Amino acid sequence: MLRFTDEHEWLRLNGDTATIGITAHAAEQLGDLVFVELPKVGARLTKGEAAAVVESVKAASDVYAPLSGTVSEVNEAAVSDPASVGGDPQGAGWLYRLKLDDPSDMDALMDEAAYAAFSK
């Protein structure tokens, strides 16, 4: 299941764990990424809380926790090569994985069609 937030994050659910990153739209708006800061594995995140930072030559932007849960993994490749996030934001450029408190909360987020309409 793929879902999107109005803060331009995407989530892909696998069991009770969501892989999270910035959308292609967000990556395009930011431009060339030069810095990525990710949450610590084991960190407890609350929905809406700043979880990560992506910085481009244009601006720095917080990436918010789309749902509540515990960070189970981070993409170290995104830290060592921030451009990979912009190059494939919804694939190899994922940021972190979150073991969700309640996976059914994903149902309240936008699907691809709704996000496409929202981000126009």
ABEGO torsion letter per residue (X at the ends): XBBBBAAGBBBBBBEABBBBBBBAAAAAAAEBBABBBBBBBGBBBBBGBBABBBBBAABBBBBBBABBEBBABBBAAAAABAAAAAABAABAABABBBBBABAAAAAABBBAAAAAAAAX
